[in-house]
């Protein structure tokens, strides 16, 4: 195999740890190249600046939802779904009562999972 990689590896036969150094240098160079390309793409393709609607435009009929909570929800929707998404309403859902049967089912399933994973597979 004649090429660029055969020369440093062949020269490193007297010092085997030198092969590891060459591999680590190659990985570091690859990481720097990927980071450089990513920074160049980020600099040349910036995100479009979209004005965020104020929280006063989004009003909920529920008095428990404060404007700060509405603003936080609107910001989260903007970050996750993008500028084209809009919050039309915010409402609180009543909490569901905790069922004892569901809790017992969860505990029994977890116990069964632990027992099955402790057995040896033959």
C-alpha positions in Angstrom: 0.0 0.0 0.0 1.8 3.1 -1.2 0.4 6.3 -0.1 0.4 9.0 2.5 -0.6 6.8 5.5 2.0 4.1 4.8 5.0 6.4 5.5 4.2 7.6 9.0 2.9 4.1 10.1 5.9 2.4 8.6 8.2 4.8 10.4 6.5 4.2 13.7 7.2 0.5 13.8 10.0 1.1 16.3 7.6 3.0 18.5 4.1 1.4 18.5 2.5 4.2 20.6 3.3 6.6 17.7 0.5 4.9 15.7 -2.0 6.0 18.4 -0.7 9.6 18.2 -1.2 9.6 14.4 -4.8 8.4 14.8 -5.5 11.0 17.5 -4.0 13.8 15.4 -6.2 12.7 12.4 -9.3 12.6 14.6 -8.5 16.1 16.0 -8.0 17.4 12.5 -11.3 16.0 11.4 -13.1 17.5 14.4 -11.5 20.9 13.8 -12.6 20.7 10.1 -16.2 19.8 11.0 -16.3 22.6 13.6 -14.9 25.1 11.1 -17.4 24.1 8.4 -20.2 24.4 11.0 -19.1 27.9 12.1 -18.7 29.0 8.5 -22.3 27.7 7.7 -23.7 29.4 10.8 -22.0 32.7 9.8 -23.1 32.6 6.2 -26.7 31.2 6.8 -28.1 33.1 9.8 -31.6 32.3 11.1 -34.2 34.8 9.9 -35.1 37.3 12.5 -38.9 37.0 13.2 -40.5 39.4 15.6 -42.2 37.6 18.5 -45.7 38.7 19.3 -46.1 40.2 22.7 -47.9 38.2 25.4 -50.7 40.8 25.4 -51.9 39.5 22.0 -52.4 36.1 23.4 -55.0 36.2 26.2 -56.6 33.3 27.9 -59.9 33.4 29.6 -58.5 31.6 32.7 -57.3 34.1 35.3 -54.9 31.5 36.8 -52.7 31.7 33.7 -50.5 34.8 34.2 -49.0 36.8 31.3 -45.6 35.5 32.3 -46.7 31.9 31.9 -48.3 32.8 28.5 -45.0 34.4 27.4 -43.0 31.4 28.5 -45.4 29.0 26.6 -45.3 31.3 23.5 -41.5 31.3 23.6 -41.3 27.6 24.0 -43.6 27.1 21.0 -41.6 29.5 18.9 -38.3 27.7 19.7 -39.6 24.2 19.2 -42.0 24.6 16.3 -40.6 27.7 14.6 -41.9 31.1 13.7 -44.8 29.9 11.7 -46.5 28.4 14.8 -48.8 30.5 17.0 -50.4 30.0 20.3 -54.1 30.6 20.0 -55.2 29.8 23.6 -53.9 28.5 26.9 -56.1 26.7 29.4 -55.4 24.6 32.5 -56.6 21.0 32.5 -58.0 19.6 35.8 -55.8 17.1 37.5 -56.9 13.5 37.1 -57.3 11.6 40.4 -54.6 9.0 41.1 -55.9 5.4 40.8 -54.6 2.9 43.3 -55.1 0.1 40.8 -52.9 1.9 38.3 -50.2 2.4 40.9 -50.4 -1.3 41.9 -50.2 -2.4 38.3 -47.1 -0.2 37.8 -45.4 -1.7 40.8 -46.3 -5.3 39.8 -45.0 -4.8 36.3 -41.7 -3.3 37.6 -41.3 -6.3 40.0 -42.0 -8.7 37.2 -39.4 -7.0 35.0 -36.8 -7.2 37.8 -37.4 -10.9 38.3 -37.2 -11.7 34.6 -34.0 -9.7 34.1 -32.3 -11.5 37.0 -32.8 -14.9 35.4 -30.1 -16.4 33.2 -31.0 -16.9 29.5 -30.1 -20.5 28.4 
